[in-house]
Amino acid sequence: MIATDDSSSAAVRPLIVRRPNARGQTLRGLKELPRFGDLFLTLTEHRIRVRYKQSMLGLSWAVLQPLSMMAIFTLVFSRIAHVSTDGVPYALFAFSGLLLWSFVSTCLNNSTHSLVSHAQLIGKVYFPREILPLSYVAAGVFDLVIGCGVLLGILAWYGRPITVHLLLAVPVIVVATILTTALALLLSALQVRYRDLGLAVPLLLYLWMFSTPIAYPLAQIPGRYHMLFVLNPLTGIVESFRQVILTSRVPSPQLLLVPTLVSLILLPIAYAIFKQAETTMADVI
């Protein structure tokens, strides 16, 4: 304990010492995180406001990326390459995959730099550092909700039924959010020490996009490569989301098994790595 003199009386404040590799650091972080809920909400709101402040198109920017990529994919893969989607309008097929992909890629691109871009704040004030990447993920969820509204409009345009069965997509989105959160924590922590990672992430995301059945259906993957694509956690997420949106069916447990296991295993590991890096973050950032 340390005592600090006040003009009226002596105030006693607890002194918290944080050491590298301190045992129980992860559990302590989880316990104190709810106390900073107001800061998390404030930063999330700030991300959203800054993104659309003084913008002529406003919230339309939330869906501009998947819509523009949908138009390009429709031209290239449907009109030129003639990719078959089993009777599903290609624009709807592409947008349903690009919507989730845009969420994942935007969150990871932004959250990777979240700690480095707030170096002055980290060096002056203590708060759970994970709030910074998590606020970018939360802002991405906001954009995803807007995109889902646009998806409902596209479904109506093509005469597809809009029923309560579409709520089956919520568990799929939850799995996607858990996976994205784990990767955001891991990448942001590594970016503090390895600055090249910030340059590599956009390239890795492009490679990840084209190795995921977004522009093409999983059924068209040759049998000898099928297992490799299934082991990609984003494959199960995209395919399960499409099952719900395009066929109103319950997501296949086989498709969701890999992304669910990867997400649930990776999240505590990523958080533990983040909390370990947090103890020396202010010294090296």
N, C-alpha and C positions, 0 to 999 in steps of 0.2 A: 504494500500500500504506500502511496505517496500523498503528501499533504500539500495543497496549494493555498496560499493566503488570499483571502478575499477582503474587500474594504470593510466588511461588516463582521465576518466570522471566517474561521478556517474551514474550508470545504475539503472533504476527503473523497478522493476518487480512486477507483480500482486501477491498478497498473497491470495491463495485459502484455505479457512477453510472448512473442511468437518466434519460434525457432524452426529452422529447416528440419524436415523429417520428424516433427513433433508427433508423438503418438496421440491418436485421438483427434487430430486436426480436422479430419473429414467430418466426424460426428459433431464436433463443436461448431463447424461451419453450418451444418444443417440446422442446429438448434438456434443459432443466432440469425439465420437468414430471414425468418418471419418478422423480426423486429425492424427490418429495413424494407418492409413491403411498400411503404409510402414512397421511398426513393425509387424502387423498381417501377412503380406505376408512373411516377413523374418522368423518369427517363424514357419509358416506353411512349408516353404521350408526347414527349419532346421529339423522339424519332419520327413519329407520325406527322406532327405539325411541321417540322423542318422540311420533311420530304415533299409536302404539298403546299407549303407556304408560298404565296404570291405566284402560284402556278395557274396558267390559263385553263389547263385541262383538269386540274384538281385531282380528285380520287381516280379519275380515268387512267392515270399513270400506273395504278396498281394492277391493271389488266392489260396495259399496252404491250408489254413484253410478250406474254403468252399469245395475245391476239395477233401480233405482227409475225411471230414465229409460226403460228397456225397458218397464216396466209402463205408464208414461204414454203412450209412443209407441204401444204395442199398443192401448191404449184409444182414443186419438185417431185414429191413422192407419189402424188395421186395423178397429176396430169402428164408428167413426163415418165416417171419410173413405173407407174401403174401398180402401186402396191395395193394388194387386196386386203380389205377389212371386213369381209364376210357380210356385205350389205349395209354396214354402218357408214353413214356419211363421213368421208375422211376428215372434214373440218371438225366434226364433233369428236371423232376418234382422237385426232391430234390434240385438240384443246384439253380433253380430259386428262391426257398424260402431261402436257406442258404446264397445266395449272399447278400440279404437285411439284414438277421439276422446277418451275420458276420459284416456288416457295423455298425449296431446299437450296437452290443455287444463290438466291438473293440473301438468305439468312447467313450462309457460310461465307460469301464474299464480304458482307458487312461485318459480321462478328469476328472474323479472323483479325481484322485491324482494330477491334474495339479497345483493346488495352493499350496498344501503342499510340493510338490517336488521343487517348486520355492520359498521357504520361504525367502531365502537370498535376492533374487531379489525384492520381494515384500516389504521387510523391508528397502530397500535402495533407490529405484527409484519409482517415481509415473508414472503410466500409467493405463489406464482402465483395471482392473484385468480380465474382461471377455474375453480379448484377449487370455489369456492362454487356457481356455477350448475350445474356438472357434477355435483356431489353430489346436487342435486335431481333431475336427469335420471336418475341411477343409481338413486335411490330410486323414481322412477317406473317404471323397468324392473322393479324388484322387485314392485311392485303389478301390473304387466302380466303377469308370470309367474303370479301368483296368479289373476288374472282368466282367463288361458288355461286354468288347471285347472278353473275354473267352467264355461268354455265347453265343455270336454270332457264335463262332466257334463250340460250342456244337450243336446249332440249325442247322448249316450247316451239321454237321456230321450225324444227324438223318434225314436229308432231309426236314427240316422245312423251310417254306418260310421266307426270310429276306426282308421285305418290309418297306416302309415309315410308315406303321401303328405301327411299334415298337416304334416310337417316342411318342406314347400315354403313354408310361411308364414314360416319363419325369415328368408329374404332380404327379404321384405316388411317384417317388423318391424325389420330392420337399416336399411332405407331410412328408415322412419319415425323411428327413433332418430337417424340422422344429421341429418335435417331438423329435428327437435326440438332437437337439440344446437346447430345453427347458429342457430336462432331464439332459443334461451335465451341464448347468448353475446351476440347482437346486442341483444336487448331489455334485458338486465341492464346492459350498458355504456351504452346510451342513457338508461336510467332514472336513472343517476347525475346527469346534467345536466338531463334533462327529466322532472321528477317527475310531470307530468300523465300520462305514459305509463302509470304504474302504475294509474291510474284508467281509462284508455282500453282497456287490454288485455282485461279481462273482456267489455266491450261488443264489441270486435273479434272475440273468440273466439266469442261467440254468433252474430254475423253470419257468421263463417266456418263454423260448424257447419251453419247452415241453407242455406248455399250449397254444401254438400258432400252428396252422395247418401247420407246416413246413415239418414234416416227414410223414404226413397223410393229406388227403383232408378234407376240412370242411364238405363235404357232409356225411362223415362217423361218424360225431358227433351225438350221440343220441339226439332226439328232446328236451328232458327236460334240456339238457345242452347247447343247441345251442345258446340261447340268451347270456349266460355267455361268450361264446367264441366270439360272435359278439361284445360284449362290450369291449373286448380286442382290443385296437387301432391297434396293430400290425397285428391282424387277417385280418382286412380290407385292410391293406397295402399289405400284402403278397398275399392275394387272388386276389386283383386288379392287381398286378404286373403279376401274373400268367395268368390272363385273357388276358392281352395284349400279353405276350410272347408266350403263348401256343395256343391261339385261334385268335390273332390279333383283338380282340374285344375291344370296348370302355369300360373302367372300369365302373362297376356298381355304380351308385350314392349311392345306399343303402349301399354298402360295404365301400365306401370312406367317408360316412357321419360322422361316429363316429371318425375315426382317424383325419379327418380334423377339426372337432369341438374341439376335445381334444387338438390338436396341437395349434390351434389359441387361445384357452383360456389359456392353460398352459404356452405358451411362455411369454406373458407379466407378468403373475404372477411370473414365475421363474426369469425373469429379475429384477422385482421389489425386490424380496427377495434377489437376488444376490447383487444389488446395496445397499440395506440396510445393508447387512453383510459386504460389502466392506469398510464401514466407520471405522470399528473396526478390520478389517482383519489383519492388520500388527501388532496389539497388541496381538492377541491370536494365531497366526499361529505358 
